[in-house]
Amino acid sequence: MNASNLAIGIAYLSQTIVGILGNFSVLYHYTFLYFTGYRLRPTDIILMHIFVANSMVILFRGIPQTMVSFGWKGFFNDFACKLFAYTSKVGRGVSLASTCLLSFIQAITISPRNTRWAELKGKAPKYIGPSILMCWILQMLINIFFPMFMISKQSNINITSRKDLGHCSSVCHNKTRDSLYAALLFVPDVVGLGFMIWASGSMVFILYRHKKQVQHIHRNNISSRSSPESRATKSILLLVSTFVYFYTFSTIFHCYMTLVDKPNWWLVNTSALIHGCFPTVSPFVLMSHVSSASRLCFALIR
C-alpha cells in the first residue's frame, strides 16, 4: 500500500466514523423518545428521514471506498456494486430533498399570520408524511437505471470500455447518453439548491422584519446576549452555506465524473470524499439549526 492510498483511506475512515456516530446517535435519540411516549414534532419526522438517508450514503459509499483504499478489493461482486451504488444514490437524493422540505416547513412556521403562508401553517404538518414518501419514491425511480451499468472490477463480462470508480466500475456509453444522464443528475440538484436558497432567504427576511419591529425591546434589554432573531439567522446562514457549498461541489464532480471517460485517481477519490461531506456534518449543523428555530418559534408566539 502506497502513501497516497493510506492517506485517502484514513480520510475515508475518519469521515465514515464521524458520520456514523453523528447520524446514528441522533437516530437513537429520536427512537428512544418515540418509544418512551414522547410526541415528535413534524420537523423531527423530517430529521429522522434525513439521518436515515445520510446513513445510507455513508454506509454504502464511505465503507466500500475505505475498504478499497486499504486494499480489500475482492469483496465487491456485480450485485454488491449495483446495490451499493443504487442505495447511495437514493440516500443522497432523499437527504437533499428532505433538507429542502425542512427549510420550507420552517419558513412557513415562522411566517407572520398576516402573510399568504398563514393558511398553510395548520395544513403543513399533515402533508409532511406524503411529501417524504414522495421524496423516497421519486429518488428510487430517478436512480433505477443507474445500477444497470455498474459492474465489479473483477467481472469477466466482455466490455470494451470501463470507467474505474474506485470500488467498482461503470460501463461507458456514448456521449449523448452520458450527457442525458448528467442532465438527469444535474437538474434535481439545481432545483433543490435553488429551493433551499429561496426558503432560507425567506426566513432571513422574516427574521429581519421581526427584529426591526421589536428593536425597541432589544435596545432596552441590558443583557449582552444576542437576540433570538440574530441567533436563528446565524443558524440559517450556517445551514444554507454548508448545504450549498457541499452539494454544489458534489454536483459538479458528479456530473464531470459522468461525462469523463477515464477519471483519474485524484478525481475519483475527491468526488467520493465530497459526496460524503454533507451527510457527515449535517447532524451537527441541523440539530443546532432546529434548536435555534424552535426557540425562535416560542419567542414569536409570545
Secondary structure, 3 states (H helix, E strand, C coil): CCHHHHHHHHHHHHHHHHHHHHHHHHHHHHHHHHHCCCCCCHHHHHHHHHHHHHHHHHHHHHHHHHHHHCCCCCCCCHHHHHHHHHHHHHHHHHHHHHHHHHHHHHHHHHCCCCCCCHHHCCCHHHHHHHHHHHHHHHHHHHCCCHHHHEECCCCCCCCCCEEECCCCEEECCCHHHHHHHHHHHHHHHHHHHHHHHHHHHHHHHHHHHHHHHCHHHHHHCCCCCCCHHHHHHHHHHHHHHHHHHHHHHHHHHHHHHHHCCCCCHHHHHHHHHHHCHHHHHHHHHHHHHHHHHHHHHHHHHC
